[in-house]
């Protein structure tokens, strides 16, 4: 099947509008020190403009209030949105809310969609995905949080951390063991828990690179203790034991959306690299004349271009065959994209010298965020393992013979001797 990354002229016009809108209306917000409430007020009229353009919540189907664009078009959109921190929320597809909305759309009942999905899409509530534990990160089969069924309720006990958005979310989607007697792949479920439910104890937002003191009324990476939290069984998403299947449906699109935005971040850093190279003079000539800088520009341009093509191909394959069929491609761009993003930003910082290290430019914040990208949604090493395993499925093992097998060289020598003999006989 031939790859086709083309889109309609009308959609290309939408992308061009997005470029100007992000540059002129959203990116200036980065220069302001605004609280979450102030950001909400500042972006409200911008969100209305997005809705008028028919670009709101484009990751969801039209019957859910979205546009149903598919992954390829989303890739082209996210490439633009990735250039600015606030742009995804202005367009109604910011993480983790976008992934959680997709999850509820996939697994939620009509009642659950009315209760949580519609308010989530309208921006009336916020959500968080509570999966990672101190003892269970890259390997979710080690999750210990327990949801025991008692009558018509689940009683949840456990310890989660790095629940992004957890301190300000209205609802938490908790991944917990509902049947400890079977394999973890069949024994876990996803349950929606109101953050205000008795027993939900948000301990702190975990200090991270550059975010040392995030108050609980700000979005961060929350550490949460669930202590005898009771919720109705009807809060479960999908069937009991279906958590791993649902997680893959959520994380697959989530991962590719991250990489789509990384392309935008990489492009922004690359432009800054090039602008600095032609503007800054050192030792009598612009930095752009230096071979090292030229190598950085050539390497970054090539790496970003390769990442973009790989990502568009993964998106196209998801549209054609589904996220499960594109598992290898998604893992490939996840670990490759993290490196490309990091290196593009790192080179841009270096060419700016001490200025690049300051908060006067966005590069230092971009750099810190890029480092986290190699860990969340699966560390690089896990994705490399996934790629290798998917590739090796196409190969069969062969027995190694114990007797001497002639080498290729010996075979070639005999073949040559035979050909020479035949040629001599024909003289």
C-alpha positions as CSV (number, residue, x, y, z in Angstrom):
1,X,0.0,0.0,0.0
2,X,1.5,3.4,-1.0
3,X,2.0,6.0,1.6
4,X,0.0,9.2,1.1
5,X,0.5,12.1,3.4
6,X,-1.5,14.6,1.4
7,X,-4.4,16.6,2.7
8,X,-7.1,18.8,1.1
9,X,-6.5,22.4,0.2
10,X,-9.2,23.5,2.7
11,X,-7.3,21.8,5.5
12,X,-4.0,23.3,4.4
13,X,-5.7,26.7,4.8
14,X,-6.6,25.7,8.3
15,X,-3.0,24.9,9.1
16,X,-1.9,28.3,7.7
17,X,-4.4,30.0,10.0
18,X,-3.1,28.0,12.9
19,X,0.4,29.1,12.3
20,X,-0.5,32.7,12.5
21,X,-2.8,32.3,15.4
22,X,-0.3,30.4,17.5
23,X,2.5,32.9,16.7
24,X,0.5,36.1,17.2
25,X,-2.1,35.3,19.8
26,X,-0.9,32.4,22.0
27,X,2.9,32.5,22.0
28,X,3.0,36.0,23.7
29,X,1.3,34.4,26.8
30,X,4.6,32.6,27.4
31,X,6.2,35.9,28.5
32,X,3.7,36.4,31.3
33,X,3.8,34.9,34.8
34,X,0.2,33.9,35.0
35,X,-1.7,31.7,37.5
36,X,-3.9,28.9,36.2
37,X,-7.0,31.0,36.8
38,X,-5.5,33.9,34.8
39,X,-4.5,31.6,32.0
40,X,-8.0,30.3,31.9
41,X,-9.4,33.8,31.6
42,X,-6.8,34.8,29.0
43,X,-7.4,31.8,26.8
44,X,-11.2,31.7,26.9
45,X,-11.7,34.0,24.0
46,X,-9.0,32.2,22.1
47,X,-10.8,28.9,22.5
48,X,-13.9,30.5,21.0
49,X,-11.9,31.5,18.0
50,X,-10.7,27.9,17.6
51,X,-14.2,26.6,17.8
52,X,-15.4,29.0,15.1
53,X,-12.6,27.6,12.9
54,X,-13.8,24.0,13.5
55,X,-10.6,23.0,15.1
56,X,-11.6,22.3,18.7
57,X,-10.9,18.9,20.2
58,X,-9.9,17.6,16.8
59,X,-8.8,14.2,18.2
60,X,-12.4,13.1,18.9
61,X,-15.1,12.0,16.6
62,X,-17.8,14.6,15.6
63,X,-20.5,12.9,17.7
64,X,-18.3,13.6,20.7
65,X,-17.8,17.2,19.9
66,X,-14.6,16.8,18.0
67,X,-13.6,16.9,14.3
68,X,-12.6,13.3,13.6
69,X,-9.6,14.3,11.6
70,X,-7.6,11.1,12.1
71,X,-3.9,10.8,13.2
72,X,-2.3,12.2,10.0
73,X,-4.1,15.5,10.1
74,X,-3.6,15.6,13.9
75,X,0.1,15.2,13.3
76,X,0.2,18.2,11.0
77,X,-1.8,20.2,13.6
78,X,0.3,19.1,16.6
79,X,3.5,20.1,14.8
80,X,2.2,23.7,15.0
81,X,0.8,23.4,18.5
82,X,4.0,21.9,19.8
83,X,5.8,25.2,19.3
84,X,4.0,26.9,22.2
85,X,3.2,25.5,25.7
86,X,-0.3,27.0,25.9
87,X,-1.4,26.1,22.4
88,X,-2.7,22.6,23.0
89,X,-5.1,23.7,25.8
90,X,-6.4,26.5,23.6
91,X,-7.2,23.9,20.9
92,X,-8.8,21.5,23.4
93,X,-6.3,18.7,23.0
94,X,-3.8,19.2,25.9
95,X,-2.4,16.2,27.8
96,X,-3.6,14.5,30.0
97,X,-7.2,15.6,29.3
98,X,-7.1,14.7,25.6
99,X,-6.0,11.1,26.3
100,X,-8.5,10.7,29.2
101,X,-11.3,12.0,27.0
102,X,-10.4,9.5,24.3
103,X,-10.4,6.8,27.0
104,X,-13.8,7.7,28.2
105,X,-15.0,8.0,24.6
106,X,-13.8,4.4,23.9
107,X,-14.8,2.7,27.1
108,X,-17.4,4.9,28.8
109,X,-21.1,4.2,29.0
110,X,-23.6,6.8,27.8
111,X,-24.1,7.8,31.4
112,X,-20.3,8.1,32.0
113,X,-19.9,10.2,28.9
114,X,-22.7,12.5,30.0
115,X,-21.2,12.8,33.5
116,X,-17.5,13.2,32.6
117,X,-16.8,13.4,28.9
118,X,-19.0,16.4,28.0
119,X,-17.8,18.6,30.9
120,X,-14.2,17.6,30.1
121,X,-14.6,18.6,26.4
122,X,-16.2,21.9,27.5
123,X,-13.4,22.7,29.8
124,X,-15.7,22.6,32.9
125,X,-13.6,19.9,34.6
126,X,-10.0,18.6,34.5
127,X,-8.8,15.0,34.7
128,X,-5.7,12.9,35.6
129,X,-4.5,9.4,34.8
130,X,-3.4,7.7,38.0
131,X,-1.3,4.7,36.9
132,X,2.4,5.0,37.9
133,X,3.5,3.9,41.4
134,X,6.8,4.2,43.2
135,X,7.4,0.5,42.7
136,X,5.8,0.3,39.2
137,X,6.9,2.5,36.4
138,X,8.2,1.0,33.2
139,X,6.6,-2.4,34.2
140,X,2.9,-1.8,35.1
141,X,2.5,-5.5,35.9
142,X,4.0,-4.6,39.3
143,X,1.1,-2.3,40.2
144,X,-0.1,-2.9,43.8
145,X,-3.0,-0.5,44.2
146,X,-6.0,-2.7,45.1
147,X,-9.6,-2.1,44.3
148,X,-11.6,-4.7,46.2
149,X,-15.3,-5.1,45.4
150,X,-17.6,-4.8,48.4
151,X,-21.2,-5.0,47.3
152,X,-21.9,-2.3,44.8
153,X,-18.7,-0.4,45.6
154,X,-14.9,-0.6,45.0
155,X,-12.7,0.0,48.0
156,X,-9.4,1.4,46.8
157,X,-6.1,1.4,48.6
158,X,-2.8,2.2,47.1
159,X,0.1,4.7,46.5
160,X,0.4,6.5,43.2
161,X,2.8,9.2,42.1
162,X,3.5,11.2,39.0
163,X,-0.2,11.5,38.5
164,X,0.1,14.5,36.2
165,X,-2.6,17.1,36.8
166,X,-3.6,15.1,39.9
167,X,-3.6,18.0,42.4
168,X,-6.1,20.1,40.4
169,X,-8.1,17.4,38.6
170,X,-11.8,16.9,39.3
171,X,-11.6,13.2,38.3
172,X,-8.8,10.6,38.6
173,X,-8.7,7.6,36.4
174,X,-7.1,5.0,38.7
175,X,-5.6,1.8,37.4
176,X,-5.9,-0.9,40.1
177,X,-5.9,-4.6,40.7
178,X,-9.4,-5.9,40.9
179,X,-8.5,-9.6,40.7
180,X,-5.2,-10.6,42.2
181,X,-5.6,-14.3,41.4
182,X,-5.0,-14.0,37.6
183,X,-2.2,-12.6,35.5
184,X,-1.9,-8.8,35.9
185,X,-2.8,-8.4,32.2
186,X,-6.3,-9.8,33.1
187,X,-6.5,-8.6,36.7
188,X,-6.6,-4.8,36.5
189,X,-9.4,-2.3,35.9
190,X,-9.7,1.4,35.4
191,X,-12.0,3.2,37.8
192,X,-13.0,6.9,37.8
193,X,-12.5,8.5,41.3
194,X,-13.5,12.0,42.2
195,X,-10.5,13.8,43.7
196,X,-12.7,15.1,46.5
197,X,-13.8,11.6,47.5
198,X,-13.0,10.7,51.2
199,X,-9.6,8.9,51.4
200,X,-8.0,10.6,48.4
201,X,-5.0,12.3,49.9
202,X,-2.9,14.4,47.5
203,X,0.4,14.6,49.4
204,X,2.3,17.0,47.1
205,X,3.4,17.9,43.6
206,X,6.7,16.1,43.3
207,X,9.6,18.5,42.8
208,X,11.2,18.0,39.4
209,X,13.8,19.8,37.2
210,X,13.0,23.5,37.4
211,X,9.8,22.9,39.3
212,X,10.9,22.7,42.9
213,X,7.9,24.1,44.7
214,X,4.7,23.6,42.8
215,X,1.7,24.4,45.1
216,X,-1.3,22.0,45.2
217,X,-3.5,24.5,43.4
218,X,-1.2,24.3,40.3
219,X,-0.8,21.5,37.8
220,X,2.1,19.3,38.6
221,X,3.0,15.6,39.1
222,X,1.0,14.6,42.2
223,X,1.8,11.9,44.7
224,X,-1.4,10.4,46.0
225,X,-2.4,8.0,48.7
226,X,-5.7,6.2,48.3
227,X,-6.9,5.1,51.7
228,X,-10.2,3.1,51.8
229,X,-11.6,5.2,48.9
230,X,-15.2,4.1,48.1
231,X,-16.7,4.6,44.7
232,X,-19.6,2.9,42.9
233,X,-18.9,-0.1,40.7
234,X,-20.5,1.9,37.9
235,X,-17.5,4.2,37.9
236,X,-15.4,1.4,36.3
237,X,-14.5,2.1,32.7
238,X,-15.1,-0.9,30.4
239,X,-15.2,-4.5,31.7
240,X,-13.4,-5.7,34.8
241,X,-9.9,-6.8,34.0
242,X,-9.8,-4.7,30.8
243,X,-7.3,-2.0,32.1
244,X,-4.3,-3.2,30.0
245,X,-6.3,-3.2,26.8
246,X,-7.6,0.2,27.5
247,X,-4.2,1.5,28.5
248,X,-2.8,0.6,25.2
249,X,-5.7,2.3,23.4
250,X,-5.0,5.4,25.4
251,X,-1.2,5.4,25.4
252,X,-0.7,4.7,21.8
253,X,-2.3,7.8,20.5
254,X,-0.9,9.7,23.5
255,X,2.6,8.8,22.6
256,X,2.3,9.8,19.0
257,X,0.7,13.1,20.0
258,X,3.7,13.8,22.2
259,X,6.1,13.2,19.3
260,X,4.0,15.3,17.0
261,X,4.4,18.2,19.4
262,X,8.1,17.5,19.8
263,X,8.5,18.1,16.1
264,X,7.1,21.6,16.6
265,X,9.4,22.2,19.6
266,X,12.4,21.0,17.6
267,X,11.6,23.3,14.7
268,X,11.3,26.3,17.1
269,X,14.7,25.5,18.6
270,X,16.2,25.0,15.1
271,X,14.9,28.4,13.9
272,X,16.5,30.0,17.0
273,X,19.8,28.1,16.2
274,X,19.8,29.4,12.7
275,X,18.8,33.0,13.6
276,X,21.6,33.2,16.2
277,X,24.1,31.7,13.8
278,X,23.6,34.3,11.1
279,X,23.3,37.2,13.6
280,X,26.1,36.6,16.1
281,X,29.6,37.6,15.1
282,X,32.7,36.1,16.9
283,X,36.3,36.3,15.9
284,X,35.6,38.5,12.9
285,X,32.8,36.5,11.2
286,X,29.2,35.2,11.8
287,X,28.9,31.9,13.7
288,X,27.2,30.6,10.6
289,X,30.7,30.5,9.0
290,X,32.0,28.1,11.6
291,X,32.2,24.5,10.5
292,X,30.9,23.2,13.9
293,X,27.8,25.4,13.7
294,X,27.2,24.3,10.1
295,X,27.4,20.6,11.2
296,X,24.9,21.3,14.0
297,X,22.5,22.9,11.4
298,X,22.9,20.1,8.9
299,X,22.5,17.4,11.6
300,X,19.4,19.0,13.2
301,X,17.7,19.6,9.8
302,X,18.2,16.0,8.8
303,X,17.2,14.5,12.1
304,X,14.0,16.6,12.3
305,X,13.1,15.8,8.8
306,X,13.6,12.1,9.4
307,X,11.5,12.3,12.6
308,X,8.7,14.1,10.7
309,X,8.5,11.6,8.0
310,X,8.6,8.7,10.5
311,X,5.8,10.3,12.5
312,X,3.6,11.0,9.5
313,X,4.1,7.4,8.4
314,X,3.1,6.1,11.9
315,X,0.1,8.4,11.9
316,X,-0.9,7.2,8.4
317,X,-0.6,3.6,9.5
318,X,-2.7,4.2,12.5
319,X,-5.4,5.7,10.3
320,X,-5.2,2.8,7.9
321,X,-4.9,-0.2,10.3
322,X,-5.4,1.0,13.9
323,X,-3.0,1.9,16.7
324,X,-2.2,-1.8,17.5
325,X,-0.8,-2.4,14.0
326,X,1.4,0.7,14.3
327,X,2.9,-0.3,17.7
328,X,6.4,-0.8,16.3
329,X,6.3,2.6,14.5
330,X,5.0,4.4,17.5
331,X,7.8,3.0,19.7
332,X,10.4,3.9,17.1
333,X,9.4,7.6,16.9
334,X,9.0,7.8,20.7
335,X,12.6,7.0,21.5
336,X,14.1,8.5,18.4
337,X,12.0,11.7,18.8
338,X,13.2,12.2,22.4
339,X,16.8,12.3,21.1
340,X,16.1,14.5,18.2
341,X,14.2,17.0,20.4
342,X,17.0,17.0,23.1
343,X,19.8,17.5,20.6
344,X,18.0,20.3,18.7
345,X,17.4,22.3,21.9
346,X,20.9,21.5,23.3
347,X,22.6,22.9,20.1
348,X,20.4,26.0,20.2
349,X,21.4,26.6,23.8
350,X,25.0,26.2,23.0
351,X,25.0,28.6,20.1
352,X,23.3,31.2,22.3
353,X,26.0,30.8,25.0
354,X,25.2,32.2,28.4
355,X,22.0,33.8,27.1
356,X,20.7,30.4,26.1
357,X,21.1,29.2,29.7
358,X,19.0,32.0,31.1
359,X,15.2,32.2,31.5
360,X,15.2,35.2,29.2
361,X,14.8,32.7,26.4
362,X,12.4,29.7,26.3
363,X,15.2,27.2,25.6
364,X,16.0,26.3,29.2
365,X,12.4,25.3,29.9
366,X,12.2,23.4,26.6
367,X,15.4,21.6,27.6
368,X,14.1,20.5,30.9
369,X,10.8,19.3,29.4
370,X,12.7,17.4,26.7
371,X,14.7,15.4,29.2
372,X,11.4,14.2,30.8
373,X,10.2,13.0,27.4
374,X,12.7,10.1,27.5
375,X,11.0,8.7,30.6
376,X,7.2,9.4,30.5
377,X,4.9,7.2,28.5
378,X,7.5,4.5,28.6
379,X,11.3,5.0,28.9
380,X,13.5,4.8,25.8
381,X,14.8,1.4,26.8
382,X,11.3,-0.1,26.9
383,X,10.4,1.2,23.4
384,X,13.7,-0.1,22.0
385,X,12.8,-3.5,23.4
386,X,9.3,-3.3,21.9
387,X,10.8,-2.4,18.5
388,X,13.3,-5.3,18.6
389,X,10.7,-7.8,19.7
390,X,8.3,-6.7,16.9
391,X,11.0,-7.1,14.3
392,X,12.2,-10.5,15.6
393,X,8.7,-11.9,15.3
394,X,9.4,-12.1,11.6
395,X,12.4,-14.4,12.0
396,X,12.5,-18.1,12.7
397,X,15.3,-19.8,14.7
398,X,17.4,-22.4,12.9
399,X,19.3,-25.3,14.4
400,X,23.1,-24.9,14.4
401,X,24.6,-28.0,12.7
402,X,27.2,-29.9,14.7
403,X,29.1,-31.2,11.7
404,X,31.4,-29.0,9.6
405,X,29.5,-27.0,7.0
406,X,31.5,-25.6,4.1
407,X,31.9,-21.9,4.3
408,X,30.6,-19.6,1.6
409,X,34.2,-19.1,0.5
410,X,34.7,-22.9,0.0
411,X,31.4,-23.1,-1.9
412,X,32.5,-20.2,-4.1
413,X,35.8,-21.8,-4.8
414,X,34.2,-25.1,-5.9
415,X,31.7,-23.2,-8.0
416,X,34.5,-21.3,-9.7
417,X,36.5,-24.5,-10.3
418,X,33.5,-26.1,-11.9
419,X,32.9,-23.1,-14.2
420,X,36.5,-23.0,-15.2
421,X,36.4,-26.8,-16.0
422,X,33.3,-26.2,-18.2
423,X,34.9,-23.3,-20.0
424,X,38.0,-25.3,-20.7
425,X,36.0,-28.2,-22.0
426,X,34.2,-26.0,-24.5
427,X,37.4,-24.6,-26.0
